Amino acid sequence: MDLLVQIFIGWPSIIGSLLISLLGIHNKRPHYLFIGSLLSMGFAWYLTMSPSLHLNLLGYFLPFSHLIAIGSLRGKKSW
């Protein structure tokens, strides 16, 4: 169980989320961005429990940034 927590909340999920999201943007595949969003949710949940307001807001914005990128790819806009 500890290994699963480290994978989904720790650095492997962040690096995996970043790589999958970059592949999704480069290849114009929105479902890769959705998978990247799911991988980043564990780390985002960890950040929302931070006492710092900046990290707390970053935790809420992290998965939504993936969803904004999905909307951009589906609308064929290059923001």
C-alpha positions in Angstrom: 0.0 0.0 0.0 2.8 2.4 0.8 4.3 1.9 -2.7 0.9 2.8 -4.3 0.8 6.0 -2.2 4.3 6.9 -3.3 3.5 6.3 -6.9 0.2 8.2 -7.1 1.1 11.1 -4.8 4.9 11.3 -5.2 7.2 12.4 -7.9 6.5 9.4 -10.3 2.9 10.6 -10.8 4.0 14.2 -11.5 6.7 13.2 -14.0 4.3 10.7 -15.6 1.6 13.3 -15.8 3.9 15.8 -17.4 5.2 13.4 -20.0 1.7 12.1 -20.9 0.3 15.6 -21.1 3.2 16.7 -23.3 2.6 13.8 -25.6 -1.1 14.6 -25.7 -0.4 18.2 -26.7 2.3 17.3 -29.2 0.2 14.5 -30.9 -3.1 16.4 -30.4 -4.7 13.6 -28.4 -7.1 15.0 -25.7 -7.5 11.6 -24.0 -3.8 11.7 -23.1 -4.4 15.0 -21.3 -7.3 13.4 -19.5 -5.0 10.6 -18.3 -2.4 13.2 -17.3 -5.1 15.0 -15.3 -6.0 11.8 -13.5 -2.4 11.2 -12.6 -1.9 14.7 -11.3 -5.0 14.5 -8.9 -3.1 12.7 -6.2 -0.4 15.4 -6.0 -3.0 18.1 -6.3 -4.9 16.6 -3.4 -1.7 16.6 -1.4 -1.1 20.3 -2.2 -4.6 21.4 -1.2 -3.8 20.3 2.4 -0.9 22.7 2.5 -1.2 25.6 5.0 0.3 27.9 2.4 -2.3 29.7 0.3 -0.2 29.6 -2.9 0.3 25.9 -2.8 -3.3 25.4 -1.8 -4.5 27.3 -4.9 -1.9 25.5 -7.1 -3.4 22.2 -5.9 -6.8 23.2 -7.1 -5.6 24.6 -10.4 -3.3 21.7 -11.4 -6.0 19.3 -12.7 -8.0 22.1 -14.2 -5.1 23.3 -16.3 -5.2 19.9 -18.0 -8.9 20.2 -18.7 -8.3 23.7 -20.1 -5.7 22.2 -22.5 -8.3 19.5 -23.5 -10.7 22.3 -24.4 -8.0 24.1 -26.3 -7.2 21.0 -28.3 -10.8 20.1 -29.0 -11.5 23.7 -30.2 -8.4 23.6 -32.4 -7.0 26.7 -30.8 -3.3 27.2 -30.0 -3.3 29.1 -26.7 
